[in-house]
Amino acid sequence: MVKFALANKIAFPLIVTGMYLTYLAAFHPTEMPLPQVLWWVSEIAAAYPKLWPTVFYSAVALHALEALYVLVKAIGAGTSLIDCILWFCQTLTLGFPSTVLFLNLLKRKGKQN
């Protein structure tokens, strides 16, 4: 059983902001915030119109696959339903940092038994 634990507090704002900016770059490149800093995003979107949507959909797909992987591993480890749901939601949102945290806790749990 792997109890739910929050991932790094810095990961939440960074990854959610990154996903939001990727979404904007993919579907609303002219609405990017801070055009003085992110001007290059609009230029790349204009030069390669299919790049940002591909990046966005790939990131969403990878987060979903990671979340399913963590869910299956959590169920297999005998984790409670609520903890499984929390791990799934966190990993769907954050991806890699949550997956690494879960796997480290799972490994630690295995060493204790």
DSSP file (Angstrom, degrees, kcal/mol; ACC not computed):
  #  RESIDUE AA STRUCTURE BP1 BP2  ACC     N-H-->O    O-->H-N    N-H-->O    O-->H-N    TCO  KAPPA ALPHA  PHI   PSI    X-CA   Y-CA   Z-CA
    1    1 A M              0   0    0      0, 0.0     2,-0.6     0, 0.0    77,-0.1   0.000 360.0 360.0 360.0 128.0    0.0    0.0    0.0
    2    2 A V        -     0   0    0     72,-0.2     2,-0.1    78,-0.1   104,-0.1  -0.940 360.0-141.5-114.0 111.1    1.4    3.4   -1.0
    3    3 A K        -     0   0    0     -2,-0.6     2,-0.1     1,-0.1    76,-0.0  -0.416  31.1 -98.9 -69.4 146.0   -0.2    6.3    0.8
    4    4 A F        -     0   0    0     -2,-0.1     2,-0.3     1,-0.0    -1,-0.1  -0.381  43.8-178.6 -65.8 140.8   -0.7    9.4   -1.3
    5    5 A A        -     0   0    0     78,-0.1     2,-0.2    -2,-0.1    97,-0.1  -0.997  28.8-112.9-140.2 139.2    1.9   12.2   -1.1
    6    6 A L        -     0   0    0     -2,-0.3     3,-0.1     1,-0.1    81,-0.0  -0.464  32.6-124.8 -70.8 140.8    1.9   15.5   -2.8
    7    7 A A        -     0   0    0      1,-0.2     5,-0.1    -2,-0.2    -1,-0.1  -0.171  56.6 -47.8 -72.9 176.2    4.7   16.1   -5.3
    8    8 A N    >>  -     0   0    0      1,-0.2     4,-0.9    89,-0.1     3,-0.9  -0.175  51.8-132.6 -47.8 130.9    7.1   18.9   -5.1
    9    9 A K  T 34 S+     0   0    0      1,-0.3    -1,-0.2     2,-0.2     3,-0.1   0.772 105.8  55.9 -63.1 -26.4    5.2   22.2   -4.5
   10   10 A I  T 3> S+     0   0    0      1,-0.2     4,-1.7     2,-0.2    -1,-0.3   0.791  96.7  65.6 -75.0 -27.8    7.2   23.9   -7.3
   11   11 A A  H <> S+     0   0    0     -3,-0.9     4,-2.8     1,-0.2     5,-0.4   0.886  93.3  60.4 -63.3 -39.5    6.1   21.3   -9.8
   12   12 A F  H  X S+     0   0    0     -4,-0.9     4,-2.4     1,-0.2     5,-0.3   0.963 110.4  35.8 -57.3 -59.3    2.4   22.2   -9.7
   13   13 A P  H  > S+     0   0    0      0, 0.0     4,-2.0     0, 0.0     5,-0.2   0.891 119.7  50.3 -65.5 -35.7    2.7   25.9  -10.8
   14   14 A L  H  X S+     0   0    0     -4,-1.7     4,-2.3     2,-0.2    -2,-0.2   0.944 116.3  38.7 -66.3 -47.2    5.5   25.2  -13.3
   15   15 A I  H  X S+     0   0    0     -4,-2.8     4,-2.7     2,-0.2     5,-0.2   0.909 117.0  49.0 -73.9 -41.3    3.9   22.3  -15.1
   16   16 A V  H  X S+     0   0    0     -4,-2.4     4,-2.3    -5,-0.4    -1,-0.2   0.918 114.4  46.9 -63.7 -41.4    0.4   23.7  -15.1
   17   17 A T  H  X S+     0   0    0     -4,-2.0     4,-2.8    -5,-0.3     5,-0.2   0.914 112.1  50.9 -64.5 -42.4    1.7   27.0  -16.4
   18   18 A G  H  X S+     0   0    0     -4,-2.3     4,-2.2    -5,-0.2    -2,-0.2   0.907 110.8  47.6 -61.8 -42.1    3.7   25.1  -19.0
   19   19 A M  H  X S+     0   0    0     -4,-2.7     4,-2.4     2,-0.2    -1,-0.2   0.906 112.6  49.9 -65.5 -40.2    0.8   23.1  -20.2
   20   20 A Y  H  X S+     0   0    0     -4,-2.3     4,-2.6     2,-0.2    -2,-0.2   0.924 111.8  47.4 -64.3 -44.1   -1.4   26.3  -20.4
   21   21 A L  H  X S+     0   0    0     -4,-2.8     4,-2.7     2,-0.2    -1,-0.2   0.870 111.1  51.7 -65.5 -35.8    1.3   28.1  -22.4
   22   22 A T  H  X S+     0   0    0     -4,-2.2     4,-2.0    -5,-0.2    -1,-0.2   0.904 109.4  50.5 -65.8 -40.4    1.6   25.1  -24.7
   23   23 A Y  H  X S+     0   0    0     -4,-2.4     4,-2.6     2,-0.2     5,-0.5   0.941 111.8  47.3 -60.4 -47.8   -2.2   25.1  -25.2
   24   24 A L  H  X S+     0   0    0     -4,-2.6     4,-2.7     1,-0.2     7,-0.2   0.922 111.8  50.2 -60.5 -43.8   -2.1   28.8  -26.0
   25   25 A A  H  < S+     0   0    0     -4,-2.7    -1,-0.2     1,-0.2    -2,-0.2   0.861 114.6  45.6 -62.0 -35.1    0.8   28.3  -28.4
   26   26 A A  H  < S+     0   0    0     -4,-2.0    -2,-0.2    26,-0.3    -1,-0.2   0.892 132.8  12.0 -75.7 -40.5   -1.0   25.5  -30.1
   27   27 A F  H  < S+     0   0    0     -4,-2.6    -3,-0.2    -5,-0.2    -2,-0.2   0.599 136.8  27.6-120.5 -14.8   -4.5   27.0  -30.5
   28   28 A H    ><  +     0   0    0     -4,-2.7     3,-2.0    -5,-0.5    -2,-0.1  -0.374  61.2 159.8-144.1  60.5   -4.2   30.8  -29.7
   29   29 A P  G >  S+     0   0    0      0, 0.0     3,-0.9     0, 0.0    13,-0.1   0.752  74.6  57.8 -62.6 -23.9   -0.7   31.9  -30.6
   30   30 A T  G 3  S+     0   0    0      1,-0.2    -5,-0.1    -6,-0.1    12,-0.0   0.607  99.9  60.0 -80.5  -9.4   -1.7   35.6  -30.9
   31   31 A E  G <  S+     0   0    0     -3,-2.0    -1,-0.2    -7,-0.2    -6,-0.1   0.161  71.7 139.1-102.5  17.6   -3.0   35.6  -27.3
   32   32 A M    <   -     0   0    0     -3,-0.9     2,-0.1    -8,-0.1     6,-0.1  -0.394  52.8-123.6 -63.5 133.8    0.3   34.6  -25.6
   33   33 A P  S    S+     0   0    0      0, 0.0     5,-0.3     0, 0.0    -1,-0.1  -0.371  88.9  24.5 -72.5 160.7    1.0   36.6  -22.4
   34   34 A L    >>  -     0   0    0      1,-0.1     4,-2.8     3,-0.1     3,-1.7   0.945  68.5-174.8  51.7  60.1    4.2   38.6  -22.0
   35   35 A P  T 34 S+     0   0    0      0, 0.0     4,-0.4     0, 0.0    -1,-0.1   0.758  79.0  63.2 -59.7 -22.8    4.8   39.0  -25.8
   36   36 A Q  T 34 S+     0   0    0      2,-0.2    -2,-0.1     1,-0.1     3,-0.1   0.825 116.2  29.4 -68.4 -29.3    8.1   40.7  -25.0
   37   37 A V  T <4 S+     0   0    0     -3,-1.7     3,-0.4     1,-0.1    -1,-0.1   0.837 127.2  40.0 -96.3 -41.2    9.4   37.5  -23.5
   38   38 A L  S >X S+     0   0    0     -4,-2.8     3,-1.2    -5,-0.3     4,-0.9   0.029  73.7 119.2-101.7  26.5    7.4   34.8  -25.4
   39   39 A W  H 3>  +     0   0    0     -4,-0.4     4,-1.5     1,-0.3     3,-0.3   0.834  69.5  63.2 -59.3 -33.5    7.6   36.4  -28.9
   40   40 A W  H 3> S+     0   0    0     -3,-0.4     4,-2.4     1,-0.2    -1,-0.3   0.768  93.1  62.9 -65.7 -26.5    9.5   33.4  -30.2
   41   41 A V  H <> S+     0   0    0     -3,-1.2     4,-2.5     2,-0.2    -1,-0.2   0.938 104.5  45.8 -65.1 -46.2    6.5   31.1  -29.5
   42   42 A S  H  X S+     0   0    0     -4,-0.9     4,-2.2    -3,-0.3    -1,-0.2   0.872 112.0  52.4 -64.2 -36.9    4.3   33.0  -32.0
   43   43 A E  H  X S+     0   0    0     -4,-1.5     4,-2.2     2,-0.2    -1,-0.2   0.913 110.9  46.1 -66.0 -41.9    7.1   33.0  -34.6
   44   44 A I  H  X S+     0   0    0     -4,-2.4     4,-3.1     2,-0.2    -2,-0.2   0.910 111.5  52.8 -65.5 -41.1    7.5   29.2  -34.3
   45   45 A A  H  < S+     0   0    0     -4,-2.5    -2,-0.2     1,-0.2    -1,-0.2   0.884 111.4  46.5 -61.6 -38.6    3.8   28.7  -34.5
   46   46 A A  H  < S+     0   0    0     -4,-2.2    -1,-0.2     1,-0.2    -2,-0.2   0.890 117.0  43.2 -70.0 -39.0    3.7   30.8  -37.7
   47   47 A A  H  < S+     0   0    0     -4,-2.2    -2,-0.2     1,-0.3    -1,-0.2   0.865 130.0  24.6 -74.9 -36.9    6.6   28.9  -39.2
   48   48 A Y    >X  +     0   0    0     -4,-3.1     3,-1.6    -5,-0.2     4,-0.6  -0.736  69.3 179.4-130.0  82.1    5.5   25.4  -38.1
   49   49 A P  T 34 S+     0   0    0      0, 0.0    -1,-0.1     0, 0.0    -4,-0.1   0.712  81.6  47.0 -62.8 -21.4    1.7   25.5  -37.7
   50   50 A K  T 3> S+     0   0    0      2,-0.1     4,-1.5     1,-0.1     5,-0.1   0.532  93.0  81.2 -96.2  -5.5    1.4   21.8  -36.7
   51   51 A L  H <> S+     0   0    0     -3,-1.6     4,-2.5    -7,-0.2     5,-0.2   0.972  91.5  43.4 -66.2 -56.4    4.3   21.8  -34.2
   52   52 A W  H  X S+     0   0    0     -4,-0.6     4,-2.8     1,-0.2   -26,-0.3   0.889 113.1  50.9 -64.0 -41.0    2.6   23.2  -31.1
   53   53 A P  H  > S+     0   0    0      0, 0.0     4,-2.8     0, 0.0     5,-0.3   0.914 111.9  49.4 -60.4 -37.8   -0.6   21.2  -31.4
   54   54 A T  H  X S+     0   0    0     -4,-1.5     4,-2.3     2,-0.2    -2,-0.2   0.919 111.9  47.8 -64.4 -43.3    1.5   18.1  -31.8
   55   55 A V  H  X S+     0   0    0     -4,-2.5     4,-2.4     2,-0.2    -1,-0.2   0.928 113.9  47.8 -61.9 -45.2    3.5   19.0  -28.7
   56   56 A F  H  X S+     0   0    0     -4,-2.8     4,-2.4   -34,-0.2    -2,-0.2   0.952 114.0  44.4 -62.8 -51.2    0.4   19.7  -26.7
   57   57 A Y  H  X S+     0   0    0     -4,-2.8     4,-2.5     1,-0.2    -1,-0.2   0.870 113.2  52.6 -64.0 -35.3   -1.4   16.5  -27.7
   58   58 A S  H  X S+     0   0    0     -4,-2.3     4,-2.7    -5,-0.3    -1,-0.2   0.920 109.8  48.2 -64.7 -43.1    1.8   14.5  -27.1
   59   59 A A  H  X S+     0   0    0     -4,-2.4     4,-2.5     2,-0.2    -2,-0.2   0.917 112.8  47.7 -63.6 -43.5    2.1   16.0  -23.6
   60   60 A V  H  X S+     0   0    0     -4,-2.4     4,-2.4     2,-0.2    -2,-0.2   0.925 113.1  48.8 -63.3 -43.9   -1.5   15.3  -22.7
   61   61 A A  H  X S+     0   0    0     -4,-2.5     4,-2.6     2,-0.2    -2,-0.2   0.912 111.8  48.9 -63.0 -42.5   -1.2   11.7  -24.0
   62   62 A L  H  X S+     0   0    0     -4,-2.7     4,-2.6     2,-0.2     5,-0.2   0.909 111.0  49.6 -65.2 -41.2    2.0   11.1  -22.1
   63   63 A H  H  X S+     0   0    0     -4,-2.5     4,-2.4     2,-0.2    -1,-0.2   0.913 111.9  49.1 -62.6 -41.2    0.4   12.4  -18.9
   64   64 A A  H  X S+     0   0    0     -4,-2.4     4,-2.3     2,-0.2    -2,-0.2   0.918 112.1  47.7 -64.9 -43.0   -2.6   10.2  -19.4
   65   65 A L  H  X S+     0   0    0     -4,-2.6     4,-2.4     2,-0.2    -2,-0.2   0.910 112.6  48.9 -64.9 -41.4   -0.4    7.1  -20.0
   66   66 A E  H  X S+     0   0    0     -4,-2.6     4,-2.7     2,-0.2     5,-0.2   0.912 110.5  51.3 -62.3 -41.7    1.7    7.9  -16.9
   67   67 A A  H  X S+     0   0    0     -4,-2.4     4,-2.3     1,-0.2    -2,-0.2   0.902 111.0  47.6 -63.8 -40.8   -1.4    8.3  -14.9
   68   68 A L  H  X S+     0   0    0     -4,-2.3     4,-2.6     2,-0.2    -1,-0.2   0.901 111.4  51.5 -65.6 -40.3   -2.8    5.0  -16.1
   69   69 A Y  H  X S+     0   0    0     -4,-2.4     4,-2.5     2,-0.2    -2,-0.2   0.936 111.8  46.0 -60.7 -47.7    0.6    3.3  -15.3
   70   70 A V  H  X S+     0   0    0     -4,-2.7     4,-2.7     1,-0.2    -1,-0.2   0.892 111.5  53.1 -63.9 -39.5    0.6    4.7  -11.8
   71   71 A L  H  X S+     0   0    0     -4,-2.3     4,-2.6    -5,-0.2     5,-0.2   0.934 110.4  46.2 -61.1 -46.8   -3.0    3.7  -11.3
   72   72 A V  H  X S+     0   0    0     -4,-2.6     4,-2.4     1,-0.2    -2,-0.2   0.921 114.8  47.1 -62.9 -44.0   -2.3    0.1  -12.3
   73   73 A K  H  X S+     0   0    0     -4,-2.5     4,-1.4     2,-0.2    -1,-0.2   0.886 112.2  50.6 -64.9 -38.1    0.8   -0.1  -10.1
   74   74 A A  H  <>S+     0   0    0     -4,-2.7     5,-2.4     2,-0.2     4,-0.2   0.914 111.2  47.3 -66.8 -42.8   -1.1    1.5   -7.2
   75   75 A I  H ><5S+     0   0    0     -4,-2.6     3,-1.5     1,-0.2    -2,-0.2   0.922 111.6  51.8 -62.5 -43.3   -3.9   -1.0   -7.5
   76   76 A G  H 3<5S+     0   0    0     -4,-2.4    -1,-0.2     1,-0.3    -2,-0.2   0.779 106.1  54.8 -63.7 -27.2   -1.4   -3.8   -7.7
   77   77 A A  T 3<5S-     0   0    0     -4,-1.4    -1,-0.3    -5,-0.1    -2,-0.2   0.430 119.0-110.2 -86.9   1.3    0.3   -2.6   -4.5
   78   78 A G  T < 5 +     0   0    0     -3,-1.5    -3,-0.2    -4,-0.2    -2,-0.1   0.769  57.0 168.5  78.3  25.3   -3.0   -2.8   -2.6
   79   79 A T      < -     0   0    0     -5,-2.4    -1,-0.2    -6,-0.1   -76,-0.1  -0.438  41.2 -99.0 -72.3 145.3   -3.4    1.0   -2.3
   80   80 A S     >  -     0   0    0     -2,-0.1     4,-2.5     1,-0.1     5,-0.2  -0.185  31.4-111.4 -62.2 157.9   -6.7    2.2   -1.1
   81   81 A L  H  > S+     0   0    0      1,-0.2     4,-2.4     2,-0.2     5,-0.2   0.907 117.1  49.7 -59.2 -45.3   -9.3    3.5   -3.7
   82   82 A I  H  > S+     0   0    0      1,-0.2     4,-2.4     2,-0.2    -1,-0.2   0.907 112.0  48.1 -64.0 -40.9   -9.0    7.1   -2.6
   83   83 A D  H  > S+     0   0    0      2,-0.2     4,-2.7     1,-0.2    -1,-0.2   0.887 110.1  52.8 -65.8 -38.0   -5.2    7.0   -2.7
   84   84 A C  H  X S+     0   0    0     -4,-2.5     4,-2.5     2,-0.2    -2,-0.2   0.926 110.7  47.2 -60.2 -44.7   -5.4    5.4   -6.2
   85   85 A I  H  X S+     0   0    0     -4,-2.4     4,-2.7     2,-0.2     5,-0.2   0.913 112.5  49.2 -64.4 -42.9   -7.6    8.2   -7.4
   86   86 A L  H  X S+     0   0    0     -4,-2.4     4,-2.6     2,-0.2     5,-0.2   0.916 111.9  48.1 -64.2 -42.9   -5.4   10.9   -5.8
   87   87 A W  H  X S+     0   0    0     -4,-2.7     4,-2.5     2,-0.2     5,-0.2   0.918 112.4  50.2 -61.4 -43.0   -2.3    9.4   -7.4
   88   88 A F  H  X S+     0   0    0     -4,-2.5     4,-2.5    -5,-0.2    -2,-0.2   0.947 112.9  44.9 -60.6 -49.6   -4.1    9.2  -10.8
   89   89 A C  H  X S+     0   0    0     -4,-2.7     4,-1.8     1,-0.2    -2,-0.2   0.910 114.5  47.9 -64.1 -43.0   -5.2   12.8  -10.7
   90   90 A Q  H  X S+     0   0    0     -4,-2.6     4,-3.2    -5,-0.2     5,-0.4   0.920 114.3  46.4 -64.2 -42.2   -1.9   14.1   -9.5
   91   91 A T  H  X S+     0   0    0     -4,-2.5     4,-1.9    -5,-0.2    -2,-0.2   0.861 109.3  54.6 -70.6 -34.4    0.0   12.2  -12.2
   92   92 A L  H  < S+     0   0    0     -4,-2.5    -1,-0.2    -5,-0.2    -2,-0.2   0.879 116.7  39.1 -62.8 -36.7   -2.5   13.2  -14.9
   93   93 A T  H  < S+     0   0    0     -4,-1.8    -2,-0.2    -5,-0.2    -1,-0.2   0.920 132.2  21.7 -78.1 -46.4   -1.8   16.8  -13.9
   94   94 A L  H  < S-     0   0    0     -4,-3.2     2,-0.5     1,-0.2    -3,-0.2   0.751  80.5-171.9-100.2 -27.5    2.0   16.7  -13.3
   95   95 A G    >X  +     0   0    0     -4,-1.9     4,-2.0    -5,-0.4     3,-0.7  -0.578  67.5  24.5  73.9-123.4    3.2   13.7  -15.2
   96   96 A F  H 3> S+     0   0    0     -2,-0.5     4,-2.8     1,-0.2     5,-0.3   0.824 118.6  53.8 -53.8 -48.0    6.8   12.7  -14.5
   97   97 A P  H 3> S+     0   0    0      0, 0.0     4,-2.0     0, 0.0    -1,-0.2   0.898 113.3  44.9 -58.2 -38.3    7.4   14.3  -11.0
   98   98 A S  H <> S+     0   0    0     -3,-0.7     4,-2.6     2,-0.2    -2,-0.2   0.893 112.3  51.4 -70.4 -39.7    4.4   12.4   -9.7
   99   99 A T  H  X S+     0   0    0     -4,-2.0     4,-2.7     2,-0.2     5,-0.2   0.928 110.9  47.9 -62.5 -45.3    5.4    9.2  -11.3
  100  100 A V  H  X S+     0   0    0     -4,-2.8     4,-2.5     2,-0.2    -1,-0.2   0.920 112.1  49.6 -62.4 -44.3    8.9    9.4   -9.9
  101  101 A L  H  X S+     0   0    0     -4,-2.0     4,-2.4    -5,-0.3    -2,-0.2   0.935 112.4  47.6 -60.2 -46.9    7.6   10.1   -6.4
  102  102 A F  H  X S+     0   0    0     -4,-2.6     4,-2.6     1,-0.2    -2,-0.2   0.938 112.7  47.7 -60.6 -47.9    5.1    7.2   -6.6
  103  103 A L  H  X S+     0   0    0     -4,-2.7     4,-2.4     1,-0.2    -1,-0.2   0.873 111.4  51.1 -64.5 -36.9    7.8    4.8   -7.8
  104  104 A N  H  X S+     0   0    0     -4,-2.5     4,-2.4    -5,-0.2    -1,-0.2   0.917 112.3  46.2 -64.9 -42.4   10.2    5.9   -5.1
  105  105 A L  H  X S+     0   0    0     -4,-2.4     4,-2.3     2,-0.2    -2,-0.2   0.886 112.3  51.3 -66.1 -37.9    7.6    5.4   -2.4
  106  106 A L  H  X S+     0   0    0     -4,-2.6     4,-2.0     2,-0.2    -2,-0.2   0.905 110.8  48.2 -64.6 -41.6    6.7    2.0   -3.9
  107  107 A K  H  X S+     0   0    0     -4,-2.4     4,-1.8     2,-0.2    -2,-0.2   0.913 111.7  49.7 -65.1 -42.5   10.4    1.0   -3.9
  108  108 A R  H  X S+     0   0    0     -4,-2.4     4,-1.5     1,-0.2    -2,-0.2   0.891 109.6  51.8 -61.7 -40.1   10.8    2.1   -0.3
  109  109 A K  H  X S+     0   0    0     -4,-2.3     4,-1.2     1,-0.2    -1,-0.2   0.890 108.4  52.0 -63.4 -39.8    7.6    0.2    0.7
  110  110 A G  H  < S+     0   0    0     -4,-2.0    -1,-0.2     1,-0.2    -2,-0.2   0.852 108.0  51.0 -65.8 -35.0    9.1   -2.9   -1.0
  111  111 A K  H  < S+     0   0    0     -4,-1.8    -1,-0.2     1,-0.2    -2,-0.2   0.799 106.2  55.5 -72.1 -28.5   12.3   -2.6    1.0
  112  112 A Q  H  <        0   0    0     -4,-1.5    -1,-0.2     1,-0.2    -2,-0.2   0.787 360.0 360.0 -74.7 -27.0   10.4   -2.3    4.3
  113  113 A N     <        0   0    0     -4,-1.2    -1,-0.2    -5,-0.1    -2,-0.2   0.477 360.0 360.0 -82.5 360.0    8.6   -5.6    3.7
